[in-house]
Amino acid sequence: MTVTEDGGWCWFQDPRAVRHRGTHDRTYVGWITRYGDVRVGQYDHDDGDVTTTTLHVDYERDDHDNPTIAVRPDGRLVVFYTKHGGRAVNYRISTRPESVAGFEPERTIEPGPDPSVTYPNPRWIDGDLHLLLRNDGSVVDVVSPDGGETWTDQRELVSTGGEGWCVYAKVSRARDGEVHLGLTHAMGGGNDPHRHVYHAHYDGDALRTSDGTVLGRVSEGSLSASIYDTTAVFDSELTGDDAWIWDCSTAGGAPQLVYSQLVSDDDHRYRYARWSGDGWDDELLCHGGRYIVAGADNDERYYSGGVVLDHDEPGVCFASVGSHDSSALVRFERVDDDSQGEHGGWRREQVADAGTQNVRPMVPWNSHPELGVCWMRGEYTHYAPWYSDDDGAAFRTAVVGDGVE
């Protein structure tokens, strides 16, 4: 199904799509148009109706600005969005439960002095609404005890350690009172080195390594921690290859990560890592192909088609495999049972053919069988207008979805 004919998103903020079952059974999806309108839609699984609302017109023409969605206990939606390196987080709260038909006026969170914010990730931890995001290169957290009405000052969790440009983070769904973080250290933007993959977990107070060692606590004022104090999963120094985190999940209980190993511009490899309790088991998932942006002079040749996890089913991944010209979307499922005939391997199923670009998949949280995965389909050239032939951002993509069981 087509969610929207004009929509795009980055991959560092989630949930971009979430299913909620209350009075209704609906999946909510957020996106940014190529002309900078922030939009959110709902698909009703009972009657098939689609409703779309524009939250902010001409916000910024940049796919980093796509919104993320939290559902409050009263069923009202809280939708967050930021400009790319903006001074504040903007958000709106729906006027009715389980509906995108109307929203209260836009509100603002200014997380700290001299902010440069991107990538809002809302999570519920022990009844509080946490908003994890990047600010001035670090991973920070602001907290609302009342569902988005008021907010604390920011808490810095993970920093660059004084080196490089920023920390990229993928945040798992909250389970058992904590979230897990997959991390990469970028030396700069664009095609500058993106080094290593790390892991940590956070319960709203303590930040811990994979084995549970406490790196610091908000309550004690002993955070932030350097990214280099967290647990290494992929070491760029050992391989000589760059890497970039793509997703982090705790489906089934054990933390899992997927990321791209960037051997060269034309050789992006997707890897899957799972915490065993004693260490990280890391393996090649598949060869992902080459960068998806158009032109060898483009400054985003580390943009892979994308690989993500199902946050409800352990060992299930979706990967975009191909190049700028065309890419297929493939579902992978970990197979450990001899009766399947693929012991220790992966069963793969093609979801979308490579007739065009099928990139940046995302599995809606608590997904419905008829909307098991969403992704961008069309032509992706760049995230902003710089490589465009008009004043819109240089992606001409629809957001689409398909049923996967």
Buried (B, 14 or more C-beta within 10 A) or exposed (E): EEBBEBBBBBBBBBBBBBBBEEEBBBBBBBBBBBBBBBBBBBBBBEEEEEBBBEBBEEBBBBBBBBBBBBBBEEBBBBBBBBBBBBEBBBBBBBEEBBBBEEBEEBBEBBBBEEBBBBBBBBBBBEEBBBBBBBBBBBBBBBBBEEBBEEBBEBBBBBBBBEEBBBBBBBBBBBBEEBBBBBBBBBBEEEBBBBBBBBBBBBBBBBBBBBEEEEBBBBEEEEBBBBBBBBBBBBEBEEEEBBBBBBBBBBBEEBBBBBBBBBBEBEBBBBBBBBBEEEEBEBEEBBBBBBBBBBEEEBBBBBBBBBBBBBBBBBBBBBBBBBBBEBBBBBBBBBBEEEEEEBEEBBBBEEBBEBEBBBBBBBBBBBBBEBBBBBBBBBBBBBBBBEBBEEEBBBBBBBBBBBEBE
